[in-house]
Amino acid sequence: MGMLENKLSWSKTRDEVFRECLRKYFFQYYGSWGGWDRSATPRVREAYLLKKLQTRQMWAGDKVHRSIRTVVEAMRAGEVHPDVDAAAARLLDGMRQDYRDSSKGLYRGDPKRYCALFEHEYQATLLGEVWKENARNAEESLRNFYRSEVFHKLQGLPKADWLEVEQLATFQIDGTDVYVQLDLAFRDRDRIVIYDWKTGKPDRDQSEIQLACYAAYAVEKYGVTPEQVTATALYLADNSERARTIDTSTLETIRQYIRDSLDEMRFLLEDPDKNAALEDAFDYAEDEASCHRCNFKKICPRWTGAGTPASI
Ligand code: SF4
């Protein structure tokens, strides 16, 4: 494999981190780069490990996504998919195993292989009932997927109409890659239908940007008009849906949003041509509340009291 190059790209997650805290953005996209390599500096290795931490809610959401993916991929392949009880049992077994691995700190030896929970790394004191509720929510989300309209629709979907299942994809804005990952996309006559599974609470603004990005991608990838794309967020907590259709003017608005966001990201770089960044150029979050749920608090100079090391 050739050398990996840290290229500037855009995704909704990247934009969210950028808006929450610039220093966190630095750690996530620059300060942890190369930390998978044993020859990296200890601080880069630590930043890489901390980047892998998931809060219990993110972890539950990830496990639900993986479970649904297994079911949907089996349906796409025309194979027998696990029934709801088998899928739920497998989900809960996986969560128990992850919990044990994380509580033993196995991720410190191999952060790529083992689940790393924020609550364990930062020794949050949580009652067992909180973890149980987290698992119950995950199970209920998965069971709701089996009850959803789209699950029933997929049972009869012709093979030729399946398009994407959680496939990492890109489209370009002015030569920069924009990353998207559609949980599901299929054709419905002359329309493209996209689904995004949501396990968290509805956040209208973030959801609007995300769904518009998916639509922008589908327009390019499948050569359809914006009006032919429906992007839907399915909230698995209660099976409510928010469907979004965009027009040409909204498409241009989202493209401009991404251009402006990329300009702001480039502005802070030491050398935009090389995508090179210096830590001190990235300010701390204005609101300290962000710090209490931040993966990088352990190495952030705001909290360690140390200055920024000359070399991260
Ligand atoms: S601890 Fe606070 S200031 Fe430091 S990176 Fe995290 S959110 Fe930003």
Boltz pocket constraint, residues with backbone or C-beta under 6 A from the ligand:
constraints:
  - pocket:
      binder: B
      contacts: [[A, 20], [A, 21], [A, 22], [A, 23], [A, 24], [A, 27], [A, 283], [A, 284], [A, 285], [A, 287], [A, 288], [A, 290], [A, 291], [A, 292], [A, 294], [A, 295], [A, 296], [A, 297], [A, 300], [A, 301], [A, 302], [A, 303]]
      max_distance: 6.0
